[in-house]
Amino acid sequence: MSSDRSEPTLVRWFPHLCIAQGILLVLQGFLGGRGLFKNHDLIEVHGYVGEFIFLLAAVIVIAAWQGRQTGRLGKPELVISLINIALVIAQLGLGFSTRDSVDAAAWHLANAVLVSGTTFALIALSLRRPMPAEPMINQ
């Protein structure tokens, strides 16, 4: 099986990157809940996973940008990936603020729902469209 060298690797991996972020978000919910109610040491792991999700969200933006440039992905993937990383950045800030603020903790939980929504929208978009054999021009 030969690979298309004109297509960036990140574009081919776009669906997998989105799915990986979704899986990590589910893990985040588990670690956060378990850390609050049973084993507080897991809150630190929760934070590390959150930082990794930020890196993954940045790679997803790059993949969406490359996909848009090559015509393999559309504008919705790029726009939602940008909203996603903005929410992830806010989530990190809120997460660090929860040490001093109950209000930040409440917003941290609410924003987690928004991050999940954008992540699962990206998963749906990436799985909905088959990757075309040839790049689309001006669509």
Summary of the structure (lengths in Angstrom):
residues: 139
radius of gyration: 16.8
end to end distance: 28.2
largest distance: 54.4
contacts: 401
relative contact order: 0.15
helix: 78%
strand: 0%
